[in-house]
Amino acid sequence: MFANIYRTFLILLMLVSVPGFAGEVYKWTDKDGKVHFSSTPPKDKEAKVEVKNYKGAINSQAAPTKEIPPEVKEMMQGMQKALLEVHEDGAPLNCEMAMGNINWQIETMLAQGKKNLEGGYITQEQYELATGAFKKAQAELSLDDCKTALSTKRSFYQCMSSDKNHVAGCGQKYNFD
C-alpha cells in the first residue's frame, strides 16, 4: 500500500507543495555547507539567509499547468529533500501523535493541491491522482491499525510519532504493503 502512496507523493510533491503557497521562505546554508529551506528563520544568527516572499494568487480561470518560476522550483526541490529526511530522535511509539501527524500532513497536502488546481498549476487529472492516493492512505492508516502494527508498519508509525518527520520520509524509509 505505502509503496504506491510514496511513488505518487514523489511524483506529485512538485505539484501540490508550493505554487499556491503564500508567505516568506527562508533559504540558508549552515556552517557545514548544507542548504536549508524553511518558513521560519534559522536559529543560527551567523547564517547567510535569503528571504523570498511568495504571493499565492488563486485564479480559477487560469490555464492548467502554469509555468513555475525557477526560484520556486529550487525551493520545491529543497522542500522535497527536507520532507524525505527522517530524523531518528528516539521518539517512542505514540499512536495518537502518529495519527495526528499523518492526518494533519495529508489534509495540508490536500488543501495545497486544491489551491494549485485553482491557481492553474496542475490539471484536474493530476489533482485527482494526488488526492486519490492521499485519501486512500488516510483511510488505511488508523489508530487501531497503529496499536496492532508489527515490524515495518510499526516502525512507520513510530517514525510518525515524531513531529520532526513527514509522512513521505517515513513512508519511504518504512515502506510496507
N, C-alpha and C positions, 0 to 999 in steps of 0.2 A: 504494500500500500504506500509506504512512505517513499519508495524509490520513484514512483510516478509523481508524487507531490514535489519532491526535491527537484526532479528534472524540470517540471513545469515552473517551479519557482525560479530556477536559474535562468530559464528562457525568458520569463516574464518580469523578472526583477527590474530590468531596464524599463519595462513598460509601466509598471504600477508603483514605482517608488518615488520619482522625483518631479516630473514635469508639472503636475498640478500643485506642487509644494509652494507655499509662500512663507518667507521668513529668511533669517540670516543663517548662513552656513559658514562655519569656521574651518579653514584648512591650515594645518601647521605641520612642521617637521620637528620631531623630538631630538634630543641630544644624540640618539643612536642612528639618526637619519631616517627613521620610519615616518611616513606621511600619514596623517590622521585627518578625518572629516567628522564634524560633529555639529549639532545645533546649539551647543554651548561652548564658550571659550575654554581654552586649555587652562589647567591649573598652573602649569609651568609658565611663570611670568616672563621668562627669558626666551621663550619660543617665538620664532618669526611666524606671525599669524596673518593670513589673508582672510578677509571677511567679504562674502558675497551676499547680496540681498536679492532674493528672487521673489518676484511678484507673480503669484499664480492666478492668472486671469482665466476664468472659465467662460467659454463661449460655446454654447451647444450648436451653433450654426457652423462651426469650424469644419474644414475638410478633414477627414480622418488622416491620421499619421502625419502631423506637422513635423517639421524638421526640429530636432532637439539641438540647442546651441552646444558648441564644443565644450565650453566650461561646465555645462550641466552634465554632459556625457562623462567628463572627467570625475565630477563629483559622484555620479551614479556608480562608476567603477570602484571608487573608493568606498562607497557605502556597501556595495556588494561584497567586497573583500572583508569589511568590518563585520557585516552581518553573518558571514560564514565562519568567522573566527569563534572558536569555542574556548571559553575561559573555565579552566578546571580549578574552581575555587573551593572545592571540598564541601559544597552545599549538600546537606543531607536531602534525601527524597522527601518532598513535601508536596503531596498531590494537589492540595488546594492552591498552592503557589504555582505549581506547574500548569495547571489548567487555567488559572487566571492569566498567566503569561501567554499561553497558547491562544486563548480566546481573544485577548486584547491585541496581540500581534496580528492575528488573522483578520479581525474586524478593522484594524488600521489599514492593512493591505487592501481589503475590500473597498473601504471608503476612498482610499487613494486611487484605486483602479477606476472607480466611478468618476472621480474628478478628472482623471486622464482621458476617459472616454468622452466626457462632456467638453473637455478642452480640445479635443481633436487630436490627441497624441497617440491614441490607439483606436483600432477599429472595434466594432461590436463583436466580431468573431474573436479577437484577441481578448477582449474583456470577458466574454462568456467562457473561454478556455481557462482563464485565470480564476475567475470566480467559482467555476465548477470544481476545480481542483482544491481550492481553499475551503469551500463549503464541505466537500467530501471529507477532507482531513478533520475539519471541525466536528463533523458528525461522528466520525470513527474514534476520535480521542475523547475520553471521558474520565470523570473522577473514579468511577468504578473500575474502568479499564486500568487506570494508573495503579490503583490499590492492589490489583491482582496480576500486574505485569511482571514478567520474568525476563531474565537475560538482557538482550539488546534493547527491547522495548522498555524495560525498567531503567536501563541506563539513559535512554532518551528522556524519560520523564524526570529522572534525577538531573540531567543536564538542564531541562526546562525549569527546574526548581530554583535556578539562579537568575536573578534579574539582569545579569550581565550577558546572557545568551539569547540568541534569536532562534526561532523555530527552524529557520533554514540551516543554520550552523549545526544545531543538534540533530536535525534530520539527515544532514549529510554524514555526520560522524557516526550516528547510531541508526543506520538505515535498517529498517525491518519491513517485512511483507507478510 
